């Protein structure tokens, strides 16, 4: 099968398969704070690490029903954000924070989560998350306009502080099997890392 973007229904695919093809995708659980001090928390599956040295991460924010999302607005206004890693244990809470709440309403409260202060940025962190990455905004790139006239924004941050729960460290390494990071698949499907195997590079 071959099709050009936007024509999947013409080929017997009722739902766009793009996100099922590019999977699994790690979830950036992005916490920010507004210029007037209101916290915000939302999950983004168009997220990944984009550089190791210096450590850089990026997430893509698509427009919501009322225009730009709070995560984008807050990151732009305050030049910082936190990436909270989603464990299998907090998967439902992560999903709850994707609810379309009124502007200024706390996703932390809605999902029954506690916020804790970060060390180097004002944005709060998700208490209980196995890892948190404190980030300073590096750039926001406006992506090409979609057929409906909407524009996504790629938010790129430099990691300036890293928190790791000591309980997930084994022999000096982060043990993903101790927190089972959650990833997004296509449609409404998710997965968690529960199977790990080594694969050596050729010498």
Short mmCIF file of the C-alpha atoms (twelve columns), coordinates in Angstrom:
data_MODEL
# 
_entry.id   MODEL 
# 
loop_
_atom_site.group_PDB 
_atom_site.id 
_atom_site.type_symbol 
_atom_site.label_atom_id 
_atom_site.label_alt_id 
_atom_site.label_comp_id 
_atom_site.label_asym_id 
_atom_site.label_seq_id 
_atom_site.Cartn_x 
_atom_site.Cartn_y 
_atom_site.Cartn_z 
_atom_site.pdbx_PDB_model_num 
ATOM 1   C CA . UNK A 1   0.000   0.000  0.000  1 
ATOM 2   C CA . UNK A 2   1.142   3.519  -0.786 1 
ATOM 3   C CA . UNK A 3   -0.696  6.741  -0.084 1 
ATOM 4   C CA . UNK A 4   0.068   10.419 0.317  1 
ATOM 5   C CA . UNK A 5   -0.681  12.130 3.655  1 
ATOM 6   C CA . UNK A 6   -4.365  12.897 4.071  1 
ATOM 7   C CA . UNK A 7   -5.611  10.234 1.645  1 
ATOM 8   C CA . UNK A 8   -5.612  7.196  3.975  1 
ATOM 9   C CA . UNK A 9   -9.416  6.890  3.889  1 
ATOM 10  C CA . UNK A 10  -9.267  6.453  0.133  1 
ATOM 11  C CA . UNK A 11  -7.232  3.295  0.772  1 
ATOM 12  C CA . UNK A 12  -9.577  1.633  3.248  1 
ATOM 13  C CA . UNK A 13  -7.972  3.036  6.401  1 
ATOM 14  C CA . UNK A 14  -10.674 4.798  8.451  1 
ATOM 15  C CA . UNK A 15  -8.117  6.143  10.946 1 
ATOM 16  C CA . UNK A 16  -4.811  7.832  10.174 1 
ATOM 17  C CA . UNK A 17  -2.112  5.166  10.763 1 
ATOM 18  C CA . UNK A 18  0.823   7.590  11.034 1 
ATOM 19  C CA . UNK A 19  1.084   7.433  14.830 1 
ATOM 20  C CA . UNK A 20  0.773   3.636  14.763 1 
ATOM 21  C CA . UNK A 21  3.654   3.434  12.306 1 
ATOM 22  C CA . UNK A 22  5.943   5.744  14.297 1 
ATOM 23  C CA . UNK A 23  5.712   3.866  17.574 1 
ATOM 24  C CA . UNK A 24  6.310   3.388  20.386 1 
ATOM 25  C CA . UNK A 25  6.845   7.036  21.251 1 
ATOM 26  C CA . UNK A 26  7.983   8.081  24.747 1 
ATOM 27  C CA . UNK A 27  5.658   10.414 26.576 1 
ATOM 28  C CA . UNK A 28  6.865   13.777 27.791 1 
ATOM 29  C CA . UNK A 29  4.691   14.673 30.777 1 
ATOM 30  C CA . UNK A 30  5.286   18.400 30.606 1 
ATOM 31  C CA . UNK A 31  4.794   20.577 33.656 1 
ATOM 32  C CA . UNK A 32  4.934   24.344 33.378 1 
ATOM 33  C CA . UNK A 33  3.874   27.395 35.306 1 
ATOM 34  C CA . UNK A 34  2.182   30.460 33.871 1 
ATOM 35  C CA . UNK A 35  3.573   33.961 34.160 1 
ATOM 36  C CA . UNK A 36  1.025   34.599 36.932 1 
ATOM 37  C CA . UNK A 37  1.913   31.437 38.850 1 
ATOM 38  C CA . UNK A 38  -0.687  28.851 37.759 1 
ATOM 39  C CA . UNK A 39  0.715   25.306 37.280 1 
ATOM 40  C CA . UNK A 40  -0.094  23.211 34.222 1 
ATOM 41  C CA . UNK A 41  0.536   19.553 33.392 1 
ATOM 42  C CA . UNK A 42  -0.059  17.737 30.098 1 
ATOM 43  C CA . UNK A 43  1.253   14.636 28.294 1 
ATOM 44  C CA . UNK A 44  2.851   14.869 24.842 1 
ATOM 45  C CA . UNK A 45  3.660   11.786 22.781 1 
ATOM 46  C CA . UNK A 46  5.376   13.781 20.055 1 
ATOM 47  C CA . UNK A 47  8.367   13.995 22.395 1 
ATOM 48  C CA . UNK A 48  11.920  12.729 22.542 1 
ATOM 49  C CA . UNK A 49  15.532  13.409 23.460 1 
ATOM 50  C CA . UNK A 50  17.269  15.135 20.562 1 
ATOM 51  C CA . UNK A 51  20.841  15.533 21.847 1 
ATOM 52  C CA . UNK A 52  23.039  13.935 24.490 1 
ATOM 53  C CA . UNK A 53  25.730  16.605 24.866 1 
ATOM 54  C CA . UNK A 54  24.338  18.989 25.848 1 
ATOM 55  C CA . UNK A 55  21.229  17.049 26.849 1 
ATOM 56  C CA . UNK A 56  18.279  18.428 24.867 1 
ATOM 57  C CA . UNK A 57  14.641  17.375 24.612 1 
ATOM 58  C CA . UNK A 58  11.744  18.490 22.416 1 
ATOM 59  C CA . UNK A 59  7.984   18.191 22.336 1 
ATOM 60  C CA . UNK A 60  5.518   19.238 19.667 1 
ATOM 61  C CA . UNK A 61  2.384   21.100 20.698 1 
ATOM 62  C CA . UNK A 62  -0.610  21.058 18.390 1 
ATOM 63  C CA . UNK A 63  -3.400  23.639 18.724 1 
ATOM 64  C CA . UNK A 64  -6.257  22.829 21.071 1 
ATOM 65  C CA . UNK A 65  -9.918  23.726 20.719 1 
ATOM 66  C CA . UNK A 66  -9.185  27.234 21.961 1 
ATOM 67  C CA . UNK A 67  -5.897  27.814 20.171 1 
ATOM 68  C CA . UNK A 68  -2.417  27.409 21.608 1 
ATOM 69  C CA . UNK A 69  -2.138  25.064 24.583 1 
ATOM 70  C CA . UNK A 70  -1.032  26.206 28.017 1 
ATOM 71  C CA . UNK A 71  2.195   24.171 27.886 1 
ATOM 72  C CA . UNK A 72  3.355   26.111 24.835 1 
ATOM 73  C CA . UNK A 73  2.203   29.475 26.181 1 
ATOM 74  C CA . UNK A 74  3.831   28.907 29.576 1 
ATOM 75  C CA . UNK A 75  7.098   27.631 28.132 1 
ATOM 76  C CA . UNK A 76  7.266   30.675 25.872 1 
ATOM 77  C CA . UNK A 77  6.393   33.114 28.666 1 
ATOM 78  C CA . UNK A 78  8.687   31.684 31.358 1 
ATOM 79  C CA . UNK A 79  11.422  30.057 29.213 1 
ATOM 80  C CA . UNK A 80  11.366  26.831 31.227 1 
ATOM 81  C CA . UNK A 81  9.525   23.547 31.734 1 
ATOM 82  C CA . UNK A 82  9.933   20.123 33.339 1 
ATOM 83  C CA . UNK A 83  9.705   16.729 31.648 1 
ATOM 84  C CA . UNK A 84  8.302   14.127 34.037 1 
ATOM 85  C CA . UNK A 85  8.800   10.506 32.983 1 
ATOM 86  C CA . UNK A 86  5.608   8.423  33.107 1 
ATOM 87  C CA . UNK A 87  5.797   5.106  34.949 1 
ATOM 88  C CA . UNK A 88  3.224   2.374  34.487 1 
ATOM 89  C CA . UNK A 89  2.086   3.125  38.044 1 
ATOM 90  C CA . UNK A 90  1.107   6.688  37.056 1 
ATOM 91  C CA . UNK A 91  -0.332  5.825  33.630 1 
ATOM 92  C CA . UNK A 92  -3.954  6.587  34.539 1 
ATOM 93  C CA . UNK A 93  -3.028  9.870  36.174 1 
ATOM 94  C CA . UNK A 94  -1.085  10.805 33.044 1 
ATOM 95  C CA . UNK A 95  -4.165  10.100 30.929 1 
ATOM 96  C CA . UNK A 96  -6.324  12.154 33.295 1 
ATOM 97  C CA . UNK A 97  -4.089  15.185 32.792 1 
ATOM 98  C CA . UNK A 98  -4.942  15.183 29.079 1 
ATOM 99  C CA . UNK A 99  -8.467  16.362 29.930 1 
ATOM 100 C CA . UNK A 100 -9.520  19.657 28.360 1 
ATOM 101 C CA . UNK A 101 -9.806  21.702 31.533 1 
ATOM 102 C CA . UNK A 102 -10.636 25.378 31.743 1 
ATOM 103 C CA . UNK A 103 -7.686  27.743 31.505 1 
ATOM 104 C CA . UNK A 104 -6.023  27.990 34.905 1 
ATOM 105 C CA . UNK A 105 -7.674  24.861 36.348 1 
ATOM 106 C CA . UNK A 106 -5.042  22.560 37.858 1 
ATOM 107 C CA . UNK A 107 -4.406  19.212 36.159 1 
ATOM 108 C CA . UNK A 108 -2.483  18.215 39.291 1 
ATOM 109 C CA . UNK A 109 -5.639  18.538 41.366 1 
ATOM 110 C CA . UNK A 110 -7.863  16.965 38.694 1 
ATOM 111 C CA . UNK A 111 -5.653  13.853 38.467 1 
ATOM 112 C CA . UNK A 112 -5.034  13.589 42.220 1 
ATOM 113 C CA . UNK A 113 -1.335  14.342 41.871 1 
ATOM 114 C CA . UNK A 114 0.992   16.260 44.150 1 
ATOM 115 C CA . UNK A 115 3.404   18.856 42.831 1 
ATOM 116 C CA . UNK A 116 6.872   19.286 44.242 1 
ATOM 117 C CA . UNK A 117 9.326   22.130 43.679 1 
ATOM 118 C CA . UNK A 118 12.136  21.772 41.175 1 
ATOM 119 C CA . UNK A 119 15.698  22.750 42.024 1 
ATOM 120 C CA . UNK A 120 16.587  25.153 39.208 1 
ATOM 121 C CA . UNK A 121 13.323  26.174 37.526 1 
ATOM 122 C CA . UNK A 122 10.033  27.562 38.818 1 
ATOM 123 C CA . UNK A 123 7.869   24.971 37.049 1 
ATOM 124 C CA . UNK A 124 6.684   22.256 39.451 1 
ATOM 125 C CA . UNK A 125 7.489   18.564 39.157 1 
ATOM 126 C CA . UNK A 126 5.167   15.559 39.451 1 
ATOM 127 C CA . UNK A 127 5.712   13.941 42.836 1 
ATOM 128 C CA . UNK A 128 6.344   10.225 42.498 1 
ATOM 129 C CA . UNK A 129 7.549   10.332 38.904 1 
ATOM 130 C CA . UNK A 130 10.635  8.113  38.574 1 
ATOM 131 C CA . UNK A 131 12.646  10.801 36.779 1 
ATOM 132 C CA . UNK A 132 12.259  14.507 36.111 1 
ATOM 133 C CA . UNK A 133 14.225  16.685 33.711 1 
ATOM 134 C CA . UNK A 134 14.374  20.392 34.502 1 
ATOM 135 C CA . UNK A 135 14.658  22.351 31.262 1 
ATOM 136 C CA . UNK A 136 15.438  25.841 30.087 1 
ATOM 137 C CA . UNK A 137 13.809  26.839 26.822 1 
ATOM 138 C CA . UNK A 138 16.240  26.846 23.892 1 
ATOM 139 C CA . UNK A 139 13.888  27.617 21.004 1 
ATOM 140 C CA . UNK A 140 10.343  27.276 19.690 1 
ATOM 141 C CA . UNK A 141 10.070  26.390 16.009 1 
ATOM 142 C CA . UNK A 142 6.823   26.964 14.137 1 
ATOM 143 C CA . UNK A 143 6.195   23.924 11.937 1 
ATOM 144 C CA . UNK A 144 4.560   24.017 8.480  1 
ATOM 145 C CA . UNK A 145 0.887   24.906 8.312  1 
ATOM 146 C CA . UNK A 146 -1.538  21.974 8.094  1 
ATOM 147 C CA . UNK A 147 -4.290  21.789 5.457  1 
ATOM 148 C CA . UNK A 148 -6.789  23.239 7.962  1 
ATOM 149 C CA . UNK A 149 -4.553  26.257 8.596  1 
ATOM 150 C CA . UNK A 150 -3.319  25.153 12.022 1 
ATOM 151 C CA . UNK A 151 0.340   25.222 13.043 1 
ATOM 152 C CA . UNK A 152 2.215   22.974 15.445 1 
ATOM 153 C CA . UNK A 153 5.124   24.271 17.478 1 
ATOM 154 C CA . UNK A 154 8.271   22.335 18.342 1 
ATOM 155 C CA . UNK A 155 9.428   23.319 21.833 1 
ATOM 156 C CA . UNK A 156 13.113  22.564 22.415 1 
ATOM 157 C CA . UNK A 157 14.667  22.675 25.850 1 
ATOM 158 C CA . UNK A 158 18.131  22.187 27.306 1 
ATOM 159 C CA . UNK A 159 18.176  19.928 30.346 1 
ATOM 160 C CA . UNK A 160 19.780  21.756 33.262 1 
ATOM 161 C CA . UNK A 161 18.850  19.408 36.111 1 
ATOM 162 C CA . UNK A 162 18.067  15.693 36.387 1 
ATOM 163 C CA . UNK A 163 16.206  13.932 39.203 1 
ATOM 164 C CA . UNK A 164 16.238  10.120 39.525 1 
ATOM 165 C CA . UNK A 165 14.433  8.081  42.169 1 
ATOM 166 C CA . UNK A 166 17.192  6.120  43.934 1 
ATOM 167 C CA . UNK A 167 14.858  3.106  44.044 1 
ATOM 168 C CA . UNK A 168 15.118  2.582  40.278 1 
ATOM 169 C CA . UNK A 169 18.927  2.445  40.193 1 
ATOM 170 C CA . UNK A 170 20.564  -0.998 40.019 1 
ATOM 171 C CA . UNK A 171 24.365  -1.367 39.975 1 
ATOM 172 C CA . UNK A 172 24.774  2.265  38.977 1 
ATOM 173 C CA . UNK A 173 22.300  2.097  36.086 1 
ATOM 174 C CA . UNK A 174 18.704  3.254  35.695 1 
ATOM 175 C CA . UNK A 175 16.665  0.035  35.624 1 
ATOM 176 C CA . UNK A 176 13.639  0.558  33.384 1 
ATOM 177 C CA . UNK A 177 12.114  -2.697 34.629 1 
ATOM 178 C CA . UNK A 178 11.729  -1.065 38.038 1 
ATOM 179 C CA . UNK A 179 9.419   1.657  36.723 1 
ATOM 180 C CA . UNK A 180 8.197   0.429  33.315 1 
ATOM 181 C CA . UNK A 181 8.113   3.693  31.327 1 
ATOM 182 C CA . UNK A 182 4.922   4.149  29.338 1 
ATOM 183 C CA . UNK A 183 4.911   4.893  25.616 1 
ATOM 184 C CA . UNK A 184 2.215   5.820  23.117 1 
ATOM 185 C CA . UNK A 185 1.266   3.652  20.180 1 
ATOM 186 C CA . UNK A 186 -1.313  4.457  17.525 1 
ATOM 187 C CA . UNK A 187 -5.000  5.190  18.006 1 
ATOM 188 C CA . UNK A 188 -5.833  4.896  21.753 1 
ATOM 189 C CA . UNK A 189 -3.170  2.275  22.496 1 
ATOM 190 C CA . UNK A 190 -0.229  2.424  24.887 1 
ATOM 191 C CA . UNK A 191 2.557   0.121  25.969 1 
ATOM 192 C CA . UNK A 192 4.965   -0.154 28.896 1 
ATOM 193 C CA . UNK A 193 8.559   -1.357 28.806 1 
ATOM 194 C CA . UNK A 194 8.493   -4.832 30.339 1 
ATOM 195 C CA . UNK A 195 10.886  -6.739 28.061 1 
ATOM 196 C CA . UNK A 196 14.540  -5.736 27.716 1 
ATOM 197 C CA . UNK A 197 17.312  -7.459 25.747 1 
ATOM 198 C CA . UNK A 198 20.903  -6.459 24.909 1 
ATOM 199 C CA . UNK A 199 22.198  -6.097 21.375 1 
ATOM 200 C CA . UNK A 200 25.897  -5.435 20.931 1 
ATOM 201 C CA . UNK A 201 27.230  -3.202 18.176 1 
ATOM 202 C CA . UNK A 202 29.565  -4.800 15.651 1 
ATOM 203 C CA . UNK A 203 33.253  -4.370 16.377 1 
# 
